[in-house]
Structures are given as C-alpha cells and as structure tokens.
Amino acid sequence: MLTAAFLWRGINLLSALCLILVTTPAYADEHQHLHQSQSNAESSMHVLKPGEKWKTDEVVKLGMDNIRQAISVRQDDIIKGRLSAHDYHRIAIVIERNAAEIVRNCKLAKDADRAFHRVVLVDLLDGVTLMRTSKNIQAQRVGALGVLQSLRNYGKYFQHDGWSLDAVKSD
C-alpha cells in the first residue's frame, strides 16, 4: 500500500515536470514581446557584475508587486498543500492579468527586457499554466511553487525598491 502511494506521487510529479517541459517552448514561441532571435540575443546580452541588478520601470514594479501580493498571502497554504484547484485557478488569473499588463506596457532597456523574459517571465507563465490548466492538484501546487521561485529570481536580478528575497520566503 505504501509503495503504491509513493509510485502515484512519483507519477504525479513526473507528469507535472513533463507539462513544464512541454509548455516552456510553447510560451517562448508565442510570446510576442521578444525583440531578437535567440542566437542574436545571447551573443549581445550584457552580463551582470556581482551585486548589479537590471533596471526596471514603474509598469514592471507595479505588476510584480501585484503578482507578489496575489500569491504571497497564500504562500503558507501553497507550501503545506492546503489550496483547492479553484484557489490555484483564481491566483493564476490575477498573475496572468498582471503579466500581460507588464508585457504590453513595459519600457525596459533591450538587455533588461531580454533578461526579464528569460529569468522571470517564462518560468512565471509556466507556473501559471500549471495552476490554470492542470487537473492534478499537485501539478497546480508545483506551478505555484514555480511562481514563488520566479519572484525570488526577480528580486535577485532586478532593481525594485522594497523587494527582498525575504518578501517571498523560501520553502
């Protein structure tokens, strides 16, 4: 009986990871905000020095604050697995709406924009996809945990007064 439970949990986790791997290229292909091809972007992208962060604008800051607020109030419930599918779906809608607003209206420098897409946005949207579309509650939880990690990455690599890694606790 115990072995079957571990096997089922492993299958659920594997399914969630496969969904992440399948949806990442889809978002990358359909996302219209990217400015250059992958190979050109990699060769010309600025590399941050230790302690340096990418500059953001007010649109990004407001959207990221809204996203952090939407998920951080439920962070303990996410970590402890206490949310319903409907809870994950509601949080995902708020995140998706704010991410779309950022994409439509941000005015980041070219390198900062590329970095934001690679370091934050792709993973954020992958998490949202799992939260919104998965029928498996554990996959939805994995998506929410991925969003939390995206928020940690944002704080680590982008300038945003009042944003700290402590604002989004590690699990």
Backbone as JSON Lines, residues from 0, in Angstrom:
{"i":0,"aa":"M","n":[0.82,-1.19,0.0],"ca":[0.0,0.0,0.0],"c":[0.87,1.26,0.0]}
{"i":1,"aa":"L","n":[1.91,1.26,0.84],"ca":[2.8,2.41,0.94],"c":[3.58,2.6,-0.36]}
{"i":2,"aa":"T","n":[4.0,1.51,-0.98],"ca":[4.74,1.59,-2.23],"c":[3.86,2.18,-3.33]}
{"i":3,"aa":"A","n":[2.6,1.82,-3.38],"ca":[1.68,2.35,-4.38],"c":[1.51,3.85,-4.21]}
{"i":4,"aa":"A","n":[1.46,4.32,-2.97],"ca":[1.33,5.77,-2.71],"c":[2.56,6.51,-3.22]}
{"i":5,"aa":"F","n":[3.73,5.97,-2.96],"ca":[4.96,6.6,-3.45],"c":[5.02,6.59,-4.98]}
{"i":6,"aa":"L","n":[4.6,5.48,-5.57],"ca":[4.57,5.37,-7.02],"c":[3.62,6.4,-7.61]}
{"i":7,"aa":"W","n":[2.42,6.53,-7.04],"ca":[1.43,7.5,-7.52],"c":[1.96,8.92,-7.39]}
{"i":8,"aa":"R","n":[2.6,9.24,-6.27],"ca":[3.17,10.57,-6.07],"c":[4.27,10.83,-7.09]}
{"i":9,"aa":"G","n":[5.09,9.83,-7.37],"ca":[6.15,9.97,-8.38],"c":[5.58,10.19,-9.76]}
{"i":10,"aa":"I","n":[4.51,9.5,-10.09],"ca":[3.86,9.68,-11.39],"c":[3.3,11.09,-11.5]}
{"i":11,"aa":"N","n":[2.67,11.57,-10.42],"ca":[2.12,12.94,-10.43],"c":[3.23,13.97,-10.61]}
{"i":12,"aa":"L","n":[4.33,13.8,-9.92],"ca":[5.44,14.74,-10.04],"c":[6.04,14.69,-11.44]}
{"i":13,"aa":"L","n":[6.21,13.5,-11.97],"ca":[6.74,13.34,-13.32],"c":[5.81,13.99,-14.34]}
{"i":14,"aa":"S","n":[4.51,13.84,-14.16],"ca":[3.53,14.47,-15.07],"c":[3.66,15.97,-15.03]}
{"i":15,"aa":"A","n":[3.8,16.54,-13.84],"ca":[3.94,17.99,-13.7],"c":[5.21,18.48,-14.38]}
{"i":16,"aa":"L","n":[6.31,17.76,-14.18],"ca":[7.56,18.17,-14.81],"c":[7.49,18.07,-16.32]}
{"i":17,"aa":"C","n":[6.84,17.04,-16.83],"ca":[6.68,16.91,-18.28],"c":[5.86,18.06,-18.84]}
{"i":18,"aa":"L","n":[4.81,18.44,-18.11],"ca":[3.99,19.56,-18.56],"c":[4.8,20.85,-18.62]}
{"i":19,"aa":"I","n":[5.66,21.05,-17.64],"ca":[6.52,22.23,-17.65],"c":[7.43,22.21,-18.88]}
{"i":20,"aa":"L","n":[8.03,21.07,-19.15],"ca":[8.94,20.96,-20.29],"c":[8.21,21.16,-21.62]}
{"i":21,"aa":"V","n":[6.97,20.72,-21.69],"ca":[6.2,20.85,-22.91],"c":[5.72,22.29,-23.11]}
{"i":22,"aa":"T","n":[5.32,22.98,-22.03],"ca":[4.75,24.32,-22.18],"c":[5.8,25.4,-22.33]}
{"i":23,"aa":"T","n":[7.01,25.2,-21.85],"ca":[8.04,26.24,-21.96],"c":[8.28,26.66,-23.41]}
{"i":24,"aa":"P","n":[8.51,25.74,-24.33],"ca":[8.71,26.18,-25.72],"c":[7.47,26.85,-26.31]}
{"i":25,"aa":"A","n":[6.3,26.4,-25.92],"ca":[5.07,27.0,-26.46],"c":[4.98,28.46,-26.07]}
{"i":26,"aa":"Y","n":[5.24,28.79,-24.81],"ca":[5.2,30.18,-24.4],"c":[6.31,30.98,-25.08]}
{"i":27,"aa":"A","n":[7.47,30.39,-25.19],"ca":[8.57,31.12,-25.82],"c":[8.24,31.43,-27.27]}
{"i":28,"aa":"D","n":[7.61,30.5,-27.98],"ca":[7.28,30.73,-29.39],"c":[6.17,31.75,-29.56]}
{"i":29,"aa":"E","n":[5.15,31.72,-28.71],"ca":[4.01,32.6,-28.94],"c":[4.18,33.95,-28.28]}
{"i":30,"aa":"H","n":[5.16,34.09,-27.44],"ca":[5.34,35.36,-26.74],"c":[5.89,36.4,-27.71]}
{"i":31,"aa":"Q","n":[5.13,37.46,-27.95],"ca":[5.45,38.42,-29.0],"c":[6.37,39.54,-28.54]}
{"i":32,"aa":"H","n":[6.71,39.6,-27.29],"ca":[7.46,40.74,-26.76],"c":[8.97,40.62,-26.97]}
{"i":33,"aa":"L","n":[9.44,39.44,-27.36],"ca":[10.87,39.27,-27.59],"c":[11.29,40.05,-28.82]}
{"i":34,"aa":"H","n":[12.49,40.63,-28.76],"ca":[12.91,41.56,-29.78],"c":[13.88,40.99,-30.81]}
{"i":35,"aa":"Q","n":[14.59,39.91,-30.47],"ca":[15.55,39.35,-31.41],"c":[15.49,37.84,-31.34]}
{"i":36,"aa":"S","n":[16.16,37.2,-32.28],"ca":[16.24,35.75,-32.25],"c":[17.11,35.32,-31.08]}
{"i":37,"aa":"Q","n":[16.98,34.09,-30.67],"ca":[17.72,33.57,-29.53],"c":[19.23,33.7,-29.71]}
{"i":38,"aa":"S","n":[19.74,33.36,-30.86],"ca":[21.19,33.39,-31.05],"c":[21.73,34.82,-31.02]}
{"i":39,"aa":"N","n":[21.04,35.77,-31.63],"ca":[21.48,37.16,-31.58],"c":[21.41,37.71,-30.17]}
{"i":40,"aa":"A","n":[20.37,37.35,-29.44],"ca":[20.2,37.86,-28.09],"c":[21.3,37.36,-27.17]}
{"i":41,"aa":"E","n":[21.67,36.11,-27.31],"ca":[22.68,35.55,-26.43],"c":[24.04,36.18,-26.68]}
{"i":42,"aa":"S","n":[24.36,36.46,-27.9],"ca":[25.68,36.99,-28.2],"c":[25.82,38.45,-27.8]}
{"i":43,"aa":"S","n":[24.72,39.21,-27.74],"ca":[24.83,40.63,-27.45],"c":[24.35,41.01,-26.05]}
{"i":44,"aa":"M","n":[23.95,40.06,-25.24],"ca":[23.37,40.37,-23.95],"c":[24.45,40.76,-22.93]}
{"i":45,"aa":"H","n":[24.17,41.84,-22.23],"ca":[25.05,42.32,-21.16],"c":[25.07,41.29,-20.03]}
{"i":46,"aa":"V","n":[26.23,41.09,-19.44],"ca":[26.36,40.19,-18.3],"c":[26.47,41.04,-17.04]}
{"i":47,"aa":"L","n":[25.65,40.71,-16.05],"ca":[25.66,41.47,-14.8],"c":[26.93,41.18,-14.01]}
{"i":48,"aa":"K","n":[27.45,42.21,-13.39],"ca":[28.58,42.06,-12.47],"c":[28.02,41.69,-11.1]}
{"i":49,"aa":"P","n":[28.83,41.09,-10.21],"ca":[28.34,40.74,-8.87],"c":[27.71,41.96,-8.19]}
{"i":50,"aa":"G","n":[26.52,41.77,-7.66],"ca":[25.81,42.84,-6.96],"c":[25.01,43.76,-7.87]}
{"i":51,"aa":"E","n":[25.21,43.67,-9.17],"ca":[24.5,44.51,-10.13],"c":[23.12,43.89,-10.41]}
{"i":52,"aa":"K","n":[22.13,44.76,-10.64],"ca":[20.79,44.29,-10.99],"c":[20.29,45.05,-12.21]}
{"i":53,"aa":"W","n":[19.37,44.41,-12.95],"ca":[18.75,45.04,-14.11],"c":[17.81,46.14,-13.64]}
{"i":54,"aa":"K","n":[17.76,47.23,-14.38],"ca":[16.83,48.32,-14.08],"c":[15.43,47.93,-14.56]}
{"i":55,"aa":"T","n":[14.44,48.35,-13.78],"ca":[13.05,48.1,-14.14],"c":[12.34,49.44,-14.32]}
{"i":56,"aa":"D","n":[11.09,49.39,-14.72],"ca":[10.3,50.61,-14.82],"c":[9.07,50.47,-13.92]}
{"i":57,"aa":"E","n":[8.27,51.51,-13.86],"ca":[7.11,51.51,-12.96],"c":[6.08,50.46,-13.33]}
{"i":58,"aa":"V","n":[5.92,50.19,-14.61],"ca":[4.97,49.17,-15.06],"c":[5.37,47.8,-14.51]}
{"i":59,"aa":"V","n":[6.65,47.48,-14.65],"ca":[7.14,46.19,-14.15],"c":[6.99,46.13,-12.63]}
{"i":60,"aa":"K","n":[7.39,47.19,-11.96],"ca":[7.3,47.2,-10.49],"c":[5.87,47.01,-10.0]}
{"i":61,"aa":"L","n":[4.93,47.73,-10.59],"ca":[3.53,47.61,-10.17],"c":[3.0,46.21,-10.44]}
{"i":62,"aa":"G","n":[3.26,45.7,-11.64],"ca":[2.79,44.36,-11.98],"c":[3.39,43.29,-11.08]}
{"i":63,"aa":"M","n":[4.68,43.38,-10.82],"ca":[5.34,42.39,-9.96],"c":[4.87,42.52,-8.51]}
{"i":64,"aa":"D","n":[4.62,43.74,-8.05],"ca":[4.04,43.9,-6.7],"c":[2.66,43.24,-6.63]}
{"i":65,"aa":"N","n":[1.85,43.42,-7.65],"ca":[0.51,42.81,-7.67],"c":[0.6,41.28,-7.69]}
{"i":66,"aa":"I","n":[1.54,40.75,-8.46],"ca":[1.73,39.3,-8.53],"c":[2.2,38.77,-7.18]}
{"i":67,"aa":"R","n":[3.18,39.45,-6.59],"ca":[3.69,39.02,-5.28],"c":[2.56,39.03,-4.25]}
{"i":68,"aa":"Q","n":[1.75,40.07,-4.26],"ca":[0.64,40.17,-3.3],"c":[-0.37,39.04,-3.51]}
{"i":69,"aa":"A","n":[-0.68,38.74,-4.76],"ca":[-1.68,37.71,-5.05],"c":[-1.27,36.34,-4.55]}
{"i":70,"aa":"I","n":[0.02,36.04,-4.62],"ca":[0.45,34.69,-4.25],"c":[1.02,34.63,-2.83]}
{"i":71,"aa":"S","n":[1.64,35.71,-2.37],"ca":[2.31,35.63,-1.06],"c":[1.32,35.51,0.09]}
{"i":72,"aa":"V","n":[0.1,36.03,-0.05],"ca":[-0.88,35.89,1.02],"c":[-1.3,34.43,1.21]}
{"i":73,"aa":"R","n":[-1.09,33.6,0.2],"ca":[-1.44,32.17,0.27],"c":[-0.21,31.27,0.3]}
{"i":74,"aa":"Q","n":[0.96,31.86,0.5],"ca":[2.21,31.11,0.41],"c":[2.27,29.94,1.39]}
{"i":75,"aa":"D","n":[1.92,30.15,2.63],"ca":[1.97,29.05,3.6],"c":[1.01,27.93,3.19]}
{"i":76,"aa":"D","n":[-0.16,28.3,2.7],"ca":[-1.12,27.29,2.24],"c":[-0.59,26.52,1.03]}
{"i":77,"aa":"I","n":[0.12,27.21,0.16],"ca":[0.72,26.54,-1.01],"c":[1.77,25.54,-0.54]}
{"i":78,"aa":"I","n":[2.66,26.01,0.31],"ca":[3.74,25.15,0.78],"c":[3.21,23.92,1.5]}
{"i":79,"aa":"K","n":[2.14,24.09,2.27],"ca":[1.56,22.97,3.04],"c":[0.51,22.2,2.27]}
{"i":80,"aa":"G","n":[0.27,22.58,1.01],"ca":[-0.67,21.84,0.17],"c":[-2.12,21.96,0.6]}
{"i":81,"aa":"R","n":[-2.54,23.14,1.04],"ca":[-3.91,23.3,1.57],"c":[-4.85,24.05,0.63]}
{"i":82,"aa":"L","n":[-4.44,24.31,-0.6],"ca":[-5.32,25.05,-1.51],"c":[-6.12,24.11,-2.39]}
{"i":83,"aa":"S","n":[-7.26,24.6,-2.82],"ca":[-8.1,23.84,-3.76],"c":[-7.72,24.2,-5.19]}
{"i":84,"aa":"A","n":[-8.21,23.42,-6.12],"ca":[-7.97,23.71,-7.54],"c":[-8.52,25.09,-7.88]}
{"i":85,"aa":"H","n":[-9.66,25.43,-7.31],"ca":[-10.26,26.74,-7.56],"c":[-9.37,27.87,-7.03]}
{"i":86,"aa":"D","n":[-8.75,27.67,-5.87],"ca":[-7.82,28.67,-5.31],"c":[-6.65,28.92,-6.26]}
{"i":87,"aa":"Y","n":[-6.06,27.84,-6.76],"ca":[-4.93,27.97,-7.69],"c":[-5.37,28.7,-8.96]}
{"i":88,"aa":"H","n":[-6.54,28.36,-9.43],"ca":[-7.05,28.98,-10.65],"c":[-7.24,30.48,-10.46]}
{"i":89,"aa":"R","n":[-7.83,30.89,-9.34],"ca":[-8.05,32.32,-9.06],"c":[-6.73,33.08,-8.98]}
{"i":90,"aa":"I","n":[-5.74,32.51,-8.3],"ca":[-4.42,33.16,-8.19],"c":[-3.79,33.27,-9.58]}
{"i":91,"aa":"A","n":[-3.89,32.22,-10.37],"ca":[-3.31,32.21,-11.71],"c":[-3.9,33.3,-12.59]}
{"i":92,"aa":"I","n":[-5.18,33.53,-12.49],"ca":[-5.83,34.58,-13.3],"c":[-5.26,35.95,-12.96]}
{"i":93,"aa":"V","n":[-5.07,36.23,-11.67],"ca":[-4.51,37.52,-11.26],"c":[-3.08,37.66,-11.78]}
{"i":94,"aa":"I","n":[-2.3,36.6,-11.65],"ca":[-0.91,36.64,-12.12],"c":[-0.86,36.85,-13.63]}
{"i":95,"aa":"E","n":[-1.66,36.11,-14.35],"ca":[-1.68,36.19,-15.8],"c":[-2.09,37.59,-16.27]}
{"i":96,"aa":"R","n":[-3.08,38.18,-15.63],"ca":[-3.53,39.53,-15.99],"c":[-2.41,40.55,-15.79]}
{"i":97,"aa":"N","n":[-1.7,40.46,-14.67],"ca":[-0.61,41.39,-14.39],"c":[0.58,41.16,-15.31]}
{"i":98,"aa":"A","n":[0.88,39.9,-15.62],"ca":[1.98,39.6,-16.54],"c":[1.67,40.17,-17.93]}
{"i":99,"aa":"A","n":[0.43,40.05,-18.36],"ca":[0.04,40.59,-19.66],"c":[0.18,42.12,-19.68]}
{"i":100,"aa":"E","n":[-0.18,42.76,-18.59],"ca":[-0.04,44.21,-18.48],"c":[1.44,44.63,-18.56]}
{"i":101,"aa":"I","n":[2.29,43.87,-17.91],"ca":[3.73,44.15,-17.96],"c":[4.22,44.04,-19.4]}
{"i":102,"aa":"V","n":[3.87,42.96,-20.07],"ca":[4.34,42.72,-21.43],"c":[3.86,43.81,-22.37]}
{"i":103,"aa":"R","n":[2.6,44.21,-22.23],"ca":[2.03,45.25,-23.11],"c":[2.66,46.62,-22.91]}
{"i":104,"aa":"N","n":[3.01,46.96,-21.66],"ca":[3.33,48.35,-21.37],"c":[4.72,48.65,-20.82]}
{"i":105,"aa":"C","n":[5.54,47.64,-20.58],"ca":[6.86,47.94,-20.01],"c":[7.75,48.61,-21.05]}
{"i":106,"aa":"K","n":[8.67,49.4,-20.54],"ca":[9.62,50.12,-21.4],"c":[11.05,49.87,-20.9]}
{"i":107,"aa":"L","n":[11.41,48.62,-20.79],"ca":[12.74,48.27,-20.32],"c":[13.76,48.41,-21.44]}
{"i":108,"aa":"A","n":[15.0,48.64,-21.03],"ca":[16.1,48.61,-21.99],"c":[16.17,47.22,-22.61]}
{"i":109,"aa":"K","n":[16.71,47.13,-23.81],"ca":[16.72,45.88,-24.56],"c":[17.29,44.71,-23.76]}
{"i":110,"aa":"D","n":[18.46,44.89,-23.15],"ca":[19.07,43.81,-22.37],"c":[18.25,43.44,-21.14]}
{"i":111,"aa":"A","n":[17.73,44.44,-20.45],"ca":[16.9,44.19,-19.27],"c":[15.62,43.46,-19.67]}
{"i":112,"aa":"D","n":[15.05,43.84,-20.79],"ca":[13.83,43.19,-21.28],"c":[14.09,41.72,-21.58]}
{"i":113,"aa":"R","n":[15.18,41.44,-22.28],"ca":[15.54,40.04,-22.58],"c":[15.75,39.25,-21.3]}
{"i":114,"aa":"A","n":[16.46,39.86,-20.36],"ca":[16.73,39.18,-19.09],"c":[15.43,38.93,-18.34]}
{"i":115,"aa":"F","n":[14.55,39.9,-18.32],"ca":[13.27,39.73,-17.62],"c":[12.48,38.56,-18.2]}
{"i":116,"aa":"H","n":[12.47,38.46,-19.51],"ca":[11.76,37.35,-20.15],"c":[12.38,36.0,-19.78]}
{"i":117,"aa":"R","n":[13.69,35.93,-19.82],"ca":[14.37,34.65,-19.56],"c":[14.39,34.27,-18.09]}
{"i":118,"aa":"V","n":[14.64,35.23,-17.22],"ca":[14.85,34.93,-15.81],"c":[13.53,34.88,-15.04]}
{"i":119,"aa":"V","n":[12.54,35.63,-15.48],"ca":[11.3,35.73,-14.7],"c":[10.08,35.26,-15.49]}
{"i":120,"aa":"L","n":[9.82,35.87,-16.61],"ca":[8.53,35.72,-17.27],"c":[8.24,34.3,-17.77]}
{"i":121,"aa":"V","n":[9.19,33.65,-18.39],"ca":[8.94,32.3,-18.92],"c":[8.57,31.35,-17.79]}
{"i":122,"aa":"D","n":[9.33,31.35,-16.7],"ca":[9.02,30.46,-15.58],"c":[7.72,30.86,-14.89]}
{"i":123,"aa":"L","n":[7.47,32.16,-14.79],"ca":[6.24,32.64,-14.18],"c":[5.03,32.13,-14.96]}
{"i":124,"aa":"L","n":[5.09,32.25,-16.28],"ca":[3.97,31.81,-17.11],"c":[3.84,30.29,-17.15]}
{"i":125,"aa":"D","n":[4.94,29.57,-17.04],"ca":[4.86,28.11,-16.94],"c":[4.1,27.72,-15.67]}
{"i":126,"aa":"G","n":[4.42,28.39,-14.57],"ca":[3.73,28.13,-13.32],"c":[2.25,28.43,-13.42]}
{"i":127,"aa":"V","n":[1.92,29.55,-14.05],"ca":[0.52,29.94,-14.24],"c":[-0.22,28.9,-15.08]}
{"i":128,"aa":"T","n":[0.43,28.4,-16.11],"ca":[-0.19,27.38,-16.96],"c":[-0.54,26.14,-16.14]}
{"i":129,"aa":"L","n":[0.37,25.69,-15.33],"ca":[0.08,24.53,-14.48],"c":[-1.06,24.83,-13.51]}
{"i":130,"aa":"M","n":[-1.04,26.01,-12.93],"ca":[-2.09,26.37,-11.96],"c":[-3.46,26.46,-12.63]}
{"i":131,"aa":"R","n":[-3.52,26.94,-13.84],"ca":[-4.79,27.17,-14.51],"c":[-5.34,25.94,-15.23]}
{"i":132,"aa":"T","n":[-4.46,25.14,-15.8],"ca":[-4.95,24.09,-16.71],"c":[-4.86,22.68,-16.17]}
{"i":133,"aa":"S","n":[-4.03,22.46,-15.17],"ca":[-3.85,21.09,-14.69],"c":[-5.08,20.61,-13.92]}
{"i":134,"aa":"K","n":[-5.41,19.37,-14.11],"ca":[-6.49,18.72,-13.35],"c":[-5.94,18.09,-12.07]}
{"i":135,"aa":"N","n":[-4.63,18.07,-11.95],"ca":[-3.96,17.45,-10.81],"c":[-3.56,18.54,-9.81]}
{"i":136,"aa":"I","n":[-4.05,18.44,-8.6],"ca":[-3.8,19.46,-7.57],"c":[-2.31,19.58,-7.26]}
{"i":137,"aa":"Q","n":[-1.58,18.46,-7.31],"ca":[-0.14,18.52,-7.04],"c":[0.61,19.26,-8.16]}
{"i":138,"aa":"A","n":[0.16,19.1,-9.39],"ca":[0.76,19.84,-10.5],"c":[0.47,21.33,-10.34]}
{"i":139,"aa":"Q","n":[-0.73,21.66,-9.89],"ca":[-1.06,23.06,-9.64],"c":[-0.17,23.63,-8.55]}
{"i":140,"aa":"R","n":[0.08,22.85,-7.53],"ca":[0.97,23.28,-6.44],"c":[2.38,23.48,-6.96]}
{"i":141,"aa":"V","n":[2.86,22.58,-7.81],"ca":[4.19,22.73,-8.41],"c":[4.25,24.03,-9.21]}
{"i":142,"aa":"G","n":[3.18,24.35,-9.93],"ca":[3.12,25.61,-10.66],"c":[3.23,26.82,-9.74]}
{"i":143,"aa":"A","n":[2.51,26.78,-8.62],"ca":[2.56,27.89,-7.66],"c":[3.95,28.01,-7.04]}
{"i":144,"aa":"L","n":[4.57,26.89,-6.73],"ca":[5.94,26.92,-6.19],"c":[6.9,27.5,-7.23]}
{"i":145,"aa":"G","n":[6.67,27.2,-8.5],"ca":[7.48,27.77,-9.57],"c":[7.3,29.28,-9.66]}
{"i":146,"aa":"V","n":[6.08,29.76,-9.47],"ca":[5.83,31.2,-9.46],"c":[6.6,31.85,-8.31]}
{"i":147,"aa":"L","n":[6.56,31.23,-7.13],"ca":[7.3,31.77,-5.99],"c":[8.79,31.84,-6.3]}
{"i":148,"aa":"Q","n":[9.32,30.83,-6.98],"ca":[10.74,30.86,-7.34],"c":[11.01,31.97,-8.36]}
{"i":149,"aa":"S","n":[10.11,32.18,-9.27],"ca":[10.26,33.29,-10.24],"c":[10.32,34.62,-9.52]}
{"i":150,"aa":"L","n":[9.53,34.78,-8.47],"ca":[9.54,36.01,-7.69],"c":[10.87,36.18,-6.95]}
{"i":151,"aa":"R","n":[11.42,35.09,-6.47],"ca":[12.75,35.16,-5.82],"c":[13.8,35.58,-6.85]}
{"i":152,"aa":"N","n":[13.73,35.0,-8.04],"ca":[14.68,35.36,-9.1],"c":[14.53,36.83,-9.5]}
{"i":153,"aa":"Y","n":[13.32,37.3,-9.57],"ca":[13.09,38.71,-9.89],"c":[13.8,39.6,-8.85]}
{"i":154,"aa":"G","n":[13.6,39.3,-7.6],"ca":[14.23,40.1,-6.55],"c":[15.75,40.01,-6.56]}
{"i":155,"aa":"K","n":[16.25,38.89,-6.99],"ca":[17.7,38.69,-7.02],"c":[18.37,39.44,-8.18]}
{"i":156,"aa":"Y","n":[17.68,39.57,-9.31],"ca":[18.31,40.1,-10.51],"c":[17.77,41.44,-11.02]}
{"i":157,"aa":"F","n":[16.71,41.97,-10.39],"ca":[16.12,43.21,-10.88],"c":[15.97,44.23,-9.76]}
{"i":158,"aa":"Q","n":[16.2,45.5,-10.11],"ca":[16.07,46.6,-9.14],"c":[14.6,46.86,-8.86]}
{"i":159,"aa":"H","n":[14.27,46.82,-7.58],"ca":[12.89,47.08,-7.18],"c":[12.93,47.44,-5.7]}
{"i":160,"aa":"D","n":[12.85,48.74,-5.41],"ca":[12.9,49.21,-4.02],"c":[11.84,48.5,-3.2]}
{"i":161,"aa":"G","n":[12.23,48.06,-2.01],"ca":[11.3,47.38,-1.12],"c":[11.11,45.9,-1.4]}
{"i":162,"aa":"W","n":[11.74,45.41,-2.44],"ca":[11.61,43.99,-2.78],"c":[12.83,43.28,-2.21]}
{"i":163,"aa":"S","n":[12.59,42.24,-1.51],"ca":[13.71,41.47,-0.99],"c":[13.37,39.98,-1.12]}
{"i":164,"aa":"L","n":[14.4,39.17,-1.03],"ca":[14.17,37.73,-1.06],"c":[13.35,37.29,0.14]}
{"i":165,"aa":"D","n":[13.42,38.05,1.23],"ca":[12.64,37.73,2.41],"c":[11.15,37.96,2.18]}
{"i":166,"aa":"A","n":[10.82,38.84,1.22],"ca":[9.42,39.13,0.93],"c":[8.71,37.91,0.35]}
{"i":167,"aa":"V","n":[9.47,37.02,-0.26],"ca":[8.93,35.77,-0.77],"c":[9.77,34.66,-0.15]}
{"i":168,"aa":"K","n":[9.26,34.09,0.91],"ca":[10.01,33.12,1.71],"c":[10.34,31.87,0.9]}
{"i":169,"aa":"S","n":[11.47,31.29,1.21],"ca":[11.82,30.0,0.61],"c":[11.05,28.92,1.34]}
{"i":170,"aa":"D","n":[10.73,27.84,0.62],"ca":[10.05,26.75,1.29],"c":[11.08,25.82,1.8]}
